[in-house]
Amino acid sequence: MKITVIGSGYVGLVTGTCLAETGYHVCCLDVDPRKIEILQNGGIPIFEPGLEDMVKRNVAAGRLHFTTDVAASVAFGEVQFIAVGTPPDEDGSADLQYVLAAARNIARHMTGYRVVVDKSTVPVGTADKVRAAIADELAQRGADLPFSVVSNPEFLKEGAAIEDFMRPDRVVIGVDDDRAAEIMRRLYKPFQRSHERVLLMDVRSAELTKYAANAMLATRISFMNELANLAETMGADIEQVRQGMGSDPRIGYHFLYPGVGYGGSCFPKDVKALVRTAKENGHTLRVLTAVEEANEVQKLRLVEKVVSRFGEDLSGRRLALWGLAFKPNTDDMREAPSRVIVEELTRRGAEIVAFDPVAAHEAQRVMSGINGVVFADDMMQALQGADALLIVTEWKMFRAPDFEAIRRSLKQPLIFDGRNMYDPAWLREQGFDYHAIGR
């Protein structure tokens, strides 16, 4: 089976590479010549553990190809994955212009049957729009060619995307005809040798499943953050509460970690889009509206703690900040809490010395308009002469640092921990002034 993946960003590149890893021949298309040049020269335009080696291995084996040639990519694969961006519009809805442009390009160049697969996260009803766009282009050509439109949402965690694709919990396929269903089953057969993971459903249910899953995870995060703030006020320890809750098998431990809010390319965008979709259909999703509001407030939680300690005017204060990416094992700065924290602290006059083992370069780009932030090459270097340390992303390298070296580097042993990485009692015994979330 030959497969085309349209869009060589995060989802498209992981999808294409993992499919090639199982033996399929894959052509990845992107309209950005710079991105394709990087890939053809053996690099990758994103950071994802293990991906670069897998790309090189499959390119060398002749199974993975990259191109900017639309006509060639449409001719290549019977299955055409659309994995382009769906950025939020000003009203929070998903912008489908790139998805529909990809669909029209397929229709302009196809000469036989094609399975068009929506891999991008798209609102309910997008498959109908894709189907209509293809039919319109074919009609303009005077071509009567068969095609199917399938919804196959991705459930990839940044930082663990290869594992998620190669060993999926489930493969959701929304399909309306038997021919496409059989092709999709055959395509995913290498990924479910131990047991059945494919969930076949109608297209609209598949489209909603992706949004529903991300909205539920975002809800758990905001709920725990709200509880953490309450626990802190009432003198309870949210870590003990988390363990008490998570031990109930009906609840479980996943996504019950309080912190400084969620970010990234999925949760913020998908929650907004689902709220907007509901509104367009006459429904108000009150819970998700509150989830979004709580998350925006939570991003300011560390700032509030710093201001409570030093006062509203932070002029002359030097603050070390560990972690910039929205989560570990990625360089993704989209909607990252660090962006809000740095902006608010520098606005009050603070100087920020930030360190991130992977995302520093991307952070420099997105924070280029913020005065008062500099980037350190080493986590300990960031501490030199700082009034306090702020922890924003829970990278593994921050789990067991040299606390004596931290004490020597800081002007005072003061830590604001936005990810609850350390034991408060032990740190206080070591003479640290330690402020966490809900502890």
WOCOR-V969711 format. One record per helix or strand. SS is the DSSP state (H for helix, E for strand). FROM is the first residue (numbers start at 1). TO is the last residue. If there is no record, write none. Layout:
SS	FROM	TO
SS	FROM	TO
//
This chain:
E	2	6
H	10	21
E	25	29
H	33	40
H	51	60
E	64	67
H	70	76
E	79	82
E	88	88
E	94	94
H	97	109
E	114	118
H	126	141
E	147	151
H	161	166
E	171	174
H	178	191
E	198	201
H	203	234
H	238	246
H	267	280
H	286	298
H	301	310
E	318	322
H	337	347
E	351	355
H	360	366
E	373	375
H	381	383
E	388	391
H	396	398
H	403	409
E	414	417
H	424	429
E	433	435
//
